[in-house]
Amino acid sequence: MQAASRESYKVAADRLDAYVRGAEPSAVAATADELLSVATLLRREPRLRRALSDPARSGEDRVGLLTGILGGKVGADTLDLLTALVSGRWSAPSELLDGAERLGIEALLASADKAGELGEVEDELFRFGQVVAGSPELSNALSDPMAPVEQRAMLVDGLLAGKARPVTGRLVGIALAGFGGRNFHGALTRLVELAADRRDRQVAYVTVAAPLSEEEERRLGASLSAIYGREVSVKQTVDPEVLGGVSVQVGSDLYDGTVLRRLNETRNALAKR
């Protein structure tokens, strides 16, 4: 988002946080569903999102348009949050859509947090991503842009039934629809990071040849927390091809101490002689 859009989104996000503090988890989840439904409407109706982000119209005019369309169709809390969203300035209609979708996702994560389930949701999203990445057939089926989202969602529902929390399933569905214009894997990764961020944590993606013990994972997390000044959520991927050592990625920072990397460096050095 550009600066004006970021500021407008922050106003709505702050209002969401204030609402969440005094609401029950089920109420927050219902508000999240309504916000995401409105985001779907904006995605489907480009003329509407242009009108609601038109800088030539006053904030009051845009709020009036929003109220005329949604009044009586969504809850008062949802309408209040959307009013905060559309009354701000948006650099582009697409950024208003991104803001509405992000606000719905944050509300969904907040409902899990209020219910004491956000850590589990974060882990379930990551583990599902690993399952998908480990099966080319499943990955292709879920990432196929030619297959209707509803059809792919039915496949996900079957895979997650009784194995994951409802919020996890809802978020996977959002990833299927291409959250923020990303592919399925990218959207799922971003949702893991948003879940961690809501718990005030950084995500560290760790690749090892064999699983770390709980104590090794704890020590690694503590070391990374000392570096980044923030709690770190360690996400392990086991890949025997790295042979040994460990690769750690935190944001754009990559620390690759694997045997495979050292072998490749040695091979490249020999090739230059």
Secondary structure by P-SEA (a helix, b strand, c coil): ccaaaaaaaaaaaaaaaaaaacccaaaaaaaaaaaaaaaaaaaacaaaaaaaacccccaaaaaaaaaaaccccccaaaaaaaaaaaacccccaaaaaaaaaaaaaaaaaaaaaaaccaaaaaaaaaaaaaaaaacaaaaaaaacccccaaaaaaaaaaaacccccaaaaaaaaaaaaccccccaaaaaaaaaaaaaaaacbbbbbbbbcccccaaaaaaaaaaaaaaacbbbbbbbbbbccccccbbbbcccbbbbbcaaaaaaaaaaaaaac
